Amino acid sequence: MAERLLFPCSHGADDPERATIPFIAAATAAASGIDAAVICTIEAVWLGLPGRAEEVESEGQPAVADLLDQFTSAGGEVWLCSACTTKRGITGDQELVPGARIVGAATIVEALTTGRAITLA
């Protein structure tokens, strides 16, 4: 049974360091051939919009935009919480970064309950 690693991220421009760390780990996993998804909630959902990751950088760490590109280029998926996107006016009609999609709680719960996912916090 294949496993997927899930990396939760709830920060963006509000806390660049906390936004960066999940993407470092997720990009490393994806580059190693591991199936991975970053679950973006709260302020992190903004990272799913083109140009927003470029606004988030923490001194001494790789740029989130670079990590996001590395991650999705290696096959990683960015899951944007539908409740969080709705609250912020982000809709499925808007362009998202490559590899990103809006998902509901059912998708996350399914990934966790099927035994195919491990959440790393």
C-alpha positions in Angstrom: 0.0 0.0 0.0 1.4 3.4 -1.0 1.6 6.0 1.6 1.3 9.8 1.3 2.9 12.2 3.7 0.7 15.1 4.7 2.4 18.3 5.8 0.1 20.9 7.5 0.7 24.6 6.9 -1.4 27.3 8.4 0.8 30.3 7.8 1.8 32.5 4.9 2.9 36.2 4.9 1.7 36.4 8.6 4.6 34.2 9.7 7.1 33.4 7.0 9.3 31.0 9.1 6.3 28.9 9.9 5.2 29.0 6.3 8.6 27.8 5.1 9.2 24.8 7.3 6.4 22.5 5.9 7.5 23.3 2.4 11.1 22.4 3.1 10.1 19.0 4.5 7.5 18.4 1.7 9.9 19.4 -1.1 12.5 17.0 0.4 10.0 14.2 0.5 8.8 14.8 -3.1 12.4 15.0 -4.4 13.0 11.6 -2.7 10.1 10.1 -4.7 7.6 10.1 -1.8 4.0 10.9 -2.5 3.3 14.1 -0.5 0.7 16.9 0.0 0.9 20.1 1.8 -2.5 20.9 3.5 -2.8 24.7 3.5 -5.3 26.1 6.0 -6.0 29.6 7.4 -3.5 32.1 6.0 -1.5 29.5 4.0 -4.3 29.2 1.5 -3.1 32.4 -0.1 0.0 30.5 -1.2 -2.2 28.7 -3.7 -2.7 31.9 -5.7 -0.1 32.9 -8.3 2.4 35.4 -7.1 1.5 35.1 -3.4 4.4 32.7 -2.5 6.9 35.2 -3.8 5.8 37.5 -1.0 6.8 35.0 1.7 10.4 34.7 2.6 12.2 34.1 6.0 15.8 35.3 6.4 18.2 32.4 6.3 15.7 30.0 4.7 14.9 29.1 1.1 12.2 31.2 -0.5 8.7 29.7 -0.3 8.2 30.3 -4.0 11.3 28.2 -4.8 10.2 25.4 -2.5 6.7 25.4 -3.8 8.0 25.1 -7.4 10.4 22.3 -6.4 7.7 20.5 -4.5 5.1 20.6 -7.3 7.6 19.9 -10.0 8.5 16.7 -8.2 4.8 15.7 -8.2 3.7 17.1 -4.8 0.2 18.4 -4.4 -1.0 21.5 -2.5 -4.4 21.1 -0.9 -6.2 24.3 -0.1 -8.8 24.0 2.6 -12.2 24.8 1.1 -13.6 26.3 4.4 -10.5 28.6 4.6 -10.6 29.6 0.9 -14.3 30.4 1.1 -13.8 32.6 4.1 -11.1 34.5 2.2 -13.1 34.8 -1.1 -10.9 32.4 -3.0 -12.9 30.3 -5.4 -12.4 27.4 -7.8 -12.9 29.9 -10.6 -9.6 31.6 -9.8 -6.3 30.5 -11.2 -4.3 28.5 -8.7 -0.6 27.7 -8.8 0.3 24.4 -10.6 -0.2 21.4 -8.4 -2.8 23.2 -6.1 -6.4 22.4 -5.7 -9.2 23.3 -3.3 -10.3 20.3 -1.2 -12.9 19.7 1.4 -12.5 18.1 4.8 -13.7 14.8 3.3 -10.7 14.5 1.1 -8.3 15.0 4.0 -10.3 12.7 6.3 -10.3 10.0 3.6 -6.5 10.3 3.1 -6.1 9.9 6.9 -8.6 7.1 7.5 -7.7 4.9 4.5 -4.3 4.2 6.1 -2.6 5.8 3.1 -1.5 9.0 4.9 0.8 10.0 7.6 0.5 13.5 9.0 3.8 15.3 9.9 3.3 18.4 12.0 
